[in-house]
Amino acid sequence: MTNSRVVDIRYEGIVNYEEALELMKILQKQRIDGQINDTMLILEHPEIVTVGPRARNDGISAPDDYATFPVDRGGGLTWHGKGQIVCYPIFKWNLAGEDSVAAIIAKIENWVISSLQELHIPARRDERMQGVWVGEHKICSIGLSFLRWTSRHGFTINVDTPPGRVENLSGCGLDAATTTSLARLGYNTTKEAIISKLISSIQQSINRNIGQTSN
């Protein structure tokens, strides 16, 4: 194991979910084959609810007025849409402290928590479910899929989502309205401010140095 490596950042704008999924699959194979560095996609999706195996196994579904798409990452229902940061780390997880899925998830949680705390947002963990919480509400979901310890999928942060959309979803032991956005909780911040904190803290939080950045 080495102590750190380079991560390239790609800002993709608004991308349909299925297109992003195909891109992740391509990049995951390239990363496994050593053709690219660790790469993080930062983007936004048109509204879609992705349905993970936990939701399917528990018979949990989204309301009829939501478009859905089945996925192979961990977790249940995850809303995507306007006002949400989506980060997909296509990383080879074999640095120090990355020896289990739980340890990797904890690293990502700490990364998001520390970034939000720098913006005076009291982010924390909660024993109810992995992810990041503010008060009694979940504002960040994390779900990864691994092949040879190289990940696709990633995490979302709800910044200023349309009222009622993410709040209407329930599942995996959480009531509706448990998941919400920072704006609904009264925090006046922007996607750009949060992304800036994530990028500036990437070395300290997950032992990776910024390489190339592309739009």
N, C-alpha and C positions, 0 to 999 in steps of 0.2 A: 504494500500500500504506500502511496505517496501522500504528502500533506496538503497539496493544493494543485489546482490546474486551471486552465483558461475556460471561460464560458463566453460564447458569442451570443449577442442579443439581437433578435429580429422582431421589429415592430411590423405587424401584419395588417393593422387596421381592422375593418369589419369583414369577417370571413364566415361564410356558411359553415355549419358544424361538420357536415359530411366532407367538405373540402379540407377543413382543418384536420380531420381524422386521417384522411389519406396522406396529407403532408406529414403528420406525425409518424405514420407507419414507414414512410420513405426515410425520414430522418433517423428513426430508431435503427433501421437496418444499416444506414450509413455510419451511425455512431458505433454500433457493434463491430462493424468492419474496420473501424479506425479511419474512415474517410473524412470525418468532420470532428471538430471539437465538441465538448458539451455545448448544447445550444438551447436557449430559452426563447420560446415564442410568446410574445405579448400581444393580445388581440381582444376583440369583442365579437360576440355572435349575435345575429338576429335571434329573436326569442325561440327557444327550444328547451324542452326538459329532457335531459338524458336519464335513462333508467338503468341503473346498475343491477348486478345479480342479487344483491340483498333485497332490493325492492321487488324484483321478480319472484324470488323465493318466498317472500312474505305476502305476496299477492297485493302489493301496494301499487296504485296507479295514479296518474295525474288526472285532474278534472278534464272533462271532454273538450273544453275550449283551449287546451294547451297542445301544441304539437310536441311529439315525443320521438325519441330515438334510442334504441337499445345499445348499451356499451359494455365493455368488458373490464372497466376499472372498478376498484373497490367502492362500496357504498351503495346508496339507494337512489332517490330522486335528487337531481341537481338542476336548478333553474339557471338558464343562461339568457342574457338579453342586454338591452340598453342600460348603461350606467353601471356596468359590472366590469371589473378587471379580470381577465382570464390569462393565466400564466401556465404554459406547458413546458416544463423542464425536460428536455431530451438529454438526460444525464446518465453517464456511467457511474453508478454509486459504489465505489470501492475505495474511498478515502478513509482515513481514520475516523472511527465513530459511525460508520455507515454499514454496519455488519448485520442489520436486520431491517425488515420493513418498518417495525415500530420505531427504531432509531431514526430512520429516514423521515418518517412522518413527524417525529418530534423536532427534527432539525428545521423542517419547513414551518411548523407551528411557531417555533422560537423566532424564526426569521420574520414572519408576518407580525408577530406580537411586538417584537422590538421596533420594527418599522413604524407601526401604528402608535406605539408609545412615544416615539420621537415627535409625533404630531399631536401629543397630549390626548390621545385616545386610549382609555384604560382597557386595552385588550388583554385577554387571558384565555387559559384553557378551561374546559368544563368536563367533569367526569361523565356527563351524559353521552358525549360523542366527540370524536376527533374533529379537529378544525379549530377555529378561533372565535371567541365569544366576546361580546361587550355587554356587561351587565348580565341579564338573563336571556340574551338573544344571540343567536349565531349569525355571524356576518361573513364567515370564510369557510368554504368547504374544500376538503382535500380528498382526492381519489387518484391513485396511480395504478398503472398496469406495468408489469416488468417482463422483460425477456433478456436473459443472461445479465441480470442486474442492471439493465438499461431501461429507463422509464419512458413512458408516454402518458398522456393525460396530465393532470396537475392540480392546480388550485384556483379558486375564484375568490374575489373580494367584492362584496356588494357595497357600492359607494352611494349611488343615487339612482336606484332602480325605479321603474314605474310603480306608483302606489298600488298595493294590493296584489301584485303578480307573484312575487316570490313568497309573500306572506300567506297566500292561499294554499300553498303546498304543505302537506304533512307526510310523515312516514318515518320508518326506522325508529320508532319510539318517541318521536318529537311531535308535539301538537302543531296544528296550523298556527301561523303567526310567530312561532319561535324563531324561524329564520327571517331576517329582515335586512335592511340596509343601514349604513351609517347615517344617511340623511334622515331616515325615519326616526332615528334615535337622537337627532338634534345636533349631529356633528357636521359642521360646515367645512368640508374638505373636498379635494378634487382627485380624480383619477391620476392626473399628472403628478400631484404632490406625493401620492402614495407610491407610484412607480418610481419616482426619484429616490425615495427613501429605501425602497427595495434594492435598487441598483447600487446606491452608495454603501449599503450594509452587506452586500453579497459576500465580500471577502471575509468579514468578521463572522458572519452567520453560517455560511456553508463552505468556507475555505476555497472559494473560486475567485479568480481575478478576471476582470472584464477584458475581453479580447475585442473582436470586431463588433460594431453596431451597424445594423442596416435597417432601412425603412421600406 
